[in-house]
Amino acid sequence: MTGTALLFLVLGLGLVGWIVGRARAAAFVRAAKGGPRGQVNSLPSYHGWFVAVCAVVPAVIFMFIWQSVSPALVTNMVLSAPAASGLPQDGFARAAILSEARSIAMGLQSTAFQTQSEKLVPLYKDALSYYQMLGLAGTLLLLFAGGAFAFTRLKPDFRARNKVERLVMLGLLLASLIAIITTIGIFASLIFESWRFFSMVSPFEFLFGTNWNPKSVITPGADNGYGAIPLFWGTIFIGAIIAMLVAIPLGLMSAIFLTQYASSNVRKWMKPILEILAGVPTVVYGYFAALTVAPAIRDFAVMLGVSNAASDNALAAGIVMGVMIIPLVSSMSDDSIAAVPNAMRDGSLAMGATKSETIKQVLLPAALPGVVGGILLAVSRAIGETMIVVMAAGYTANLSANPFDTITTVTVQIVALLTGDQDFGSPHTLAAFALGLALFVTTFFLNYVALRVVKRYREAYE
Amino acid sequence: MNNAVPNPTPTDWNGQIMQKRIASRYAAERRFKAMGFMAVALSTLFLAFLLFTMLGQGLRGFQRTEVAVDFDFPALTSGASAASISGANADASLNSMDIPGVVDLAISQQYGDQGATLLTSAAAANVRQMLADNPNLITGKQRLWLPAESRIDIAYKRSGEANAEKTVAALADKEALRTGFNWTFLTGADATDPSAVGIWAAFKGSLMTMAITLLLAFPIGVFAALYLEEYASKNKLTDMIEVSINNLAAVPSIIFGLLGLAVFLTLFGMPRSSALVGGLTLALMTMPVIVIAGRNAVKSVPPSIREAALGIGASPVQVVFHHVLPLALPGILTGTIIGMARALGETAPLLMIGMRAFIPSAPQGFTDAATALPVQIYLWSDEVNQGFVEKTSAAIIILLIFLLGMNALAIYLRNRFETRW
């Protein structure tokens, strides 16, 4: 029986538990009729929920634990059989044979490529069905035990609602804890893998080296090509310079035009259109940048006389990324301009200033912290952006400020390092985690500062 | 007093200097307004250009060029009868008929040696399907229209290689070419031959991934939002939860991919490139979006409703689940749809967990190797073969239709059900 089917069986039995518990409580209510009011403490459905939760929750927890533990138990059982004694001692060959026998036994593979694995197939089949039966029995046992325990607790004065509500509160708390667990998970996995990386390559080389040409075999003390400075520069150049040169003027001016000049009809139509720009998936932008924008820019550069313009130039990726960011800058500026008290605007207009003078000399200075916060968020978004640069920017690390050159970024290299068929512990894979850590720390810092700036500014006018 | 220094700023409104000054200020005003208009217009133009390019290239991807091939079935199959390929063992007898050989023979009889290069690799499967649908075809001579090979396809639709152009001209003279709707593109899976690819496998992978994401992110996100807004007391733990959620909402998506790789694949040993792991990873990414939207929706429910419910004896849990949650649900759903649309368009984290494999058939279960629509777009965009360009754009059109549809639904829901108190 597959895991999904078992899960549905458990849930179905939980439903049965709910019906039984509810029926039992309904009987209490009928018995109490005519007697003094309030004899039954909780509504019948709470009794039902109590039985269902007591039956299902332990069983499901056991199921998940069993799912993760049983493969190891199965392998142990197979290895302890006499037929497995002839297996090679070498760990890799052994694992290959075992996994092949396992997939044949599970019906994922039909023929064996290794002779030894064929012998193990019946053993695996036995072990698998043995542990599956054990898991099924354990799950059902827990289910019925939990259900029966809950059922015996049901009495007219049993406080089923309080019990159920306490469980609901526990569930709500656990759901909110998932956010913390995820953050810790991200941080821990990045730190742990980066630690392994830095035990091979010195952090000094990684942070200050200018040569990025990662070798898969590390020679201690020598230059292994893990100097990430060109990547950091590329990320800043594309994400924080070129993209912002596009996004800040266009986003800010769009926000000003839509909030201060446009009629409400224009605004009603233009705002959703700008929001569509934010809703287009990045892979589409990447494809557009690589297929249409980049060749056009290369031709333009050649026309200007830049003969070595690359087809995967930094400018195309940066411009398209800037367009992607426009809605973010625009909506953040929109919010902060709207938050400036009307009295300031009216005062300036009343003194005879034109609209543009009011905007430039009163509204923008007053809204500046919010706009800066928005720009910081936009930068953090741009440097973490992956698909546009993977598809449109290059893979060669290049410490150059020429926008027609091919320049690579941190995210491009993470993808490049992880898409080969490397083993998880290889320096390439681990280097991707070190780059990920650098990216995570930078964006975390930017977001933190941005939110602080925006928050403090909002308080100033409230 | 009468010999005072002339005022440096003119005050005579009708004076020439003042008029000039006013004119220049008004000109600056007009320039500024024009700049604002230009900014909006440029953004809109870019969007229009992008959509127009995708449509222009992609619509061709839904069409295919078909070549007429004459089959003399009685001679080719040594007189198989309609009865033998229908009924219970139709599959077995069709399998034993060597249809690829039959197609090769038929086309080389008609077009000579180069005939075999005219058809796509899926042509034999098409013939098999036609025979299965209509067994009577096998009793006579038939002219069947079969999908052409990619180079012919390109040359017929626009201009291609010189050789292919020549072939196309020759075929067109014989009226042996026509354009048909490419059903394979909607029902098929990835292939090495661009004229035989389809997006169904990737689309199904996306649907399965989204199902897992929704199943996990929605309840967890709603519960977390309810806890933080309604029950959490102000303490260190609550602060930490809030900081985590705000931070997770802004973490680059590729970092979630690294988390999925390190935790789900390496630590837990879950099946690589499966919809299950993809869904889990995207659920972690979508959950903060739903929490933030959910908190705003819950916050906007007025306190009077809670107080009224409490006043007639509801418990705190009943207040929230019977009154606050139903009223906040439209807002929560809007946020959920927007979060799901973002997850549907996400590529980078899925690349990290290996959903970039070549998937020649649709996944059957949540642990099968799968790919997703945006990843498929990325993979096709990397292909050298020119035939993939229109297929990539066609896949993008389908992805955009779904994303814009979801966003439109979110806006509709917001306008239709949002209550302002």
Chai-1 contact restraints between the chains, C-beta under 6 A:
chainA,res_idxA,chainB,res_idxB,connection_type,confidence,min_distance_angstrom,max_distance_angstrom,comment,restraint_id
A,E165,B,V317,contact,1.0,0.0,6.0,A-B,restraint_1
A,V168,B,V317,contact,1.0,0.0,6.0,A-B,restraint_2
A,L172,B,F223,contact,1.0,0.0,6.0,A-B,restraint_3
A,L172,B,L226,contact,1.0,0.0,6.0,A-B,restraint_4
A,L172,B,Y227,contact,1.0,0.0,6.0,A-B,restraint_5
A,A175,B,I220,contact,1.0,0.0,6.0,A-B,restraint_6
A,A175,B,F223,contact,1.0,0.0,6.0,A-B,restraint_7
A,A175,B,A224,contact,1.0,0.0,6.0,A-B,restraint_8
A,S176,B,A224,contact,1.0,0.0,6.0,A-B,restraint_9
A,S176,B,Y227,contact,1.0,0.0,6.0,A-B,restraint_10
A,S176,B,I241,contact,1.0,0.0,6.0,A-B,restraint_11
A,I178,B,I220,contact,1.0,0.0,6.0,A-B,restraint_12
A,A179,B,I241,contact,1.0,0.0,6.0,A-B,restraint_13
A,A179,B,S244,contact,1.0,0.0,6.0,A-B,restraint_14
A,A179,B,I245,contact,1.0,0.0,6.0,A-B,restraint_15
A,I180,B,M240,contact,1.0,0.0,6.0,A-B,restraint_16
A,I180,B,I241,contact,1.0,0.0,6.0,A-B,restraint_17
A,I180,B,S244,contact,1.0,0.0,6.0,A-B,restraint_18
A,T182,B,L284,contact,1.0,0.0,6.0,A-B,restraint_19
A,T183,B,S244,contact,1.0,0.0,6.0,A-B,restraint_20
A,G185,B,L259,contact,1.0,0.0,6.0,A-B,restraint_21
A,G185,B,V263,contact,1.0,0.0,6.0,A-B,restraint_22
A,I186,B,L259,contact,1.0,0.0,6.0,A-B,restraint_23
A,S189,B,L259,contact,1.0,0.0,6.0,A-B,restraint_24
A,S189,B,A262,contact,1.0,0.0,6.0,A-B,restraint_25
A,S189,B,V263,contact,1.0,0.0,6.0,A-B,restraint_26
A,L250,B,A39,contact,1.0,0.0,6.0,A-B,restraint_27
A,L250,B,S43,contact,1.0,0.0,6.0,A-B,restraint_28
A,M253,B,M35,contact,1.0,0.0,6.0,A-B,restraint_29
A,M253,B,G36,contact,1.0,0.0,6.0,A-B,restraint_30
A,M253,B,A39,contact,1.0,0.0,6.0,A-B,restraint_31
A,S254,B,A39,contact,1.0,0.0,6.0,A-B,restraint_32
A,S254,B,V40,contact,1.0,0.0,6.0,A-B,restraint_33
A,I256,B,G36,contact,1.0,0.0,6.0,A-B,restraint_34
A,F257,B,G36,contact,1.0,0.0,6.0,A-B,restraint_35
A,F257,B,F37,contact,1.0,0.0,6.0,A-B,restraint_36
A,F257,B,V40,contact,1.0,0.0,6.0,A-B,restraint_37
A,Y261,B,K33,contact,1.0,0.0,6.0,A-B,restraint_38
A,Y261,B,G36,contact,1.0,0.0,6.0,A-B,restraint_39
A,M270,B,V40,contact,1.0,0.0,6.0,A-B,restraint_40
A,I273,B,T44,contact,1.0,0.0,6.0,A-B,restraint_41
A,L277,B,L47,contact,1.0,0.0,6.0,A-B,restraint_42
A,G279,B,L403,contact,1.0,0.0,6.0,A-B,restraint_43
A,G279,B,N407,contact,1.0,0.0,6.0,A-B,restraint_44
A,P281,B,G345,contact,1.0,0.0,6.0,A-B,restraint_45
A,P281,B,P374,contact,1.0,0.0,6.0,A-B,restraint_46
A,V283,B,T347,contact,1.0,0.0,6.0,A-B,restraint_47
A,V283,B,P374,contact,1.0,0.0,6.0,A-B,restraint_48
A,V283,B,I377,contact,1.0,0.0,6.0,A-B,restraint_49
A,V283,B,Y378,contact,1.0,0.0,6.0,A-B,restraint_50
A,V284,B,I396,contact,1.0,0.0,6.0,A-B,restraint_51
A,Y287,B,S381,contact,1.0,0.0,6.0,A-B,restraint_52
A,F288,B,L50,contact,1.0,0.0,6.0,A-B,restraint_53
A,T292,B,T53,contact,1.0,0.0,6.0,A-B,restraint_54
A,V323,B,F46,contact,1.0,0.0,6.0,A-B,restraint_55
A,I326,B,S43,contact,1.0,0.0,6.0,A-B,restraint_56
A,T354,B,R25,contact,1.0,0.0,6.0,A-B,restraint_57
A,T354,B,E29,contact,1.0,0.0,6.0,A-B,restraint_58
A,S356,B,E29,contact,1.0,0.0,6.0,A-B,restraint_59
A,S356,B,F32,contact,1.0,0.0,6.0,A-B,restraint_60
A,G384,B,P252,contact,1.0,0.0,6.0,A-B,restraint_61
A,T386,B,I254,contact,1.0,0.0,6.0,A-B,restraint_62
A,T386,B,A348,contact,1.0,0.0,6.0,A-B,restraint_63
A,M387,B,T347,contact,1.0,0.0,6.0,A-B,restraint_64
A,M387,B,A348,contact,1.0,0.0,6.0,A-B,restraint_65
A,T411,B,I254,contact,1.0,0.0,6.0,A-B,restraint_66
A,V415,B,L351,contact,1.0,0.0,6.0,A-B,restraint_67
A,L418,B,M352,contact,1.0,0.0,6.0,A-B,restraint_68
A,F424,B,T266,contact,1.0,0.0,6.0,A-B,restraint_69
A,G436,B,I255,contact,1.0,0.0,6.0,A-B,restraint_70
A,G436,B,L258,contact,1.0,0.0,6.0,A-B,restraint_71
A,F440,B,I255,contact,1.0,0.0,6.0,A-B,restraint_72
A,T443,B,P252,contact,1.0,0.0,6.0,A-B,restraint_73
A,N447,B,A250,contact,1.0,0.0,6.0,A-B,restraint_74
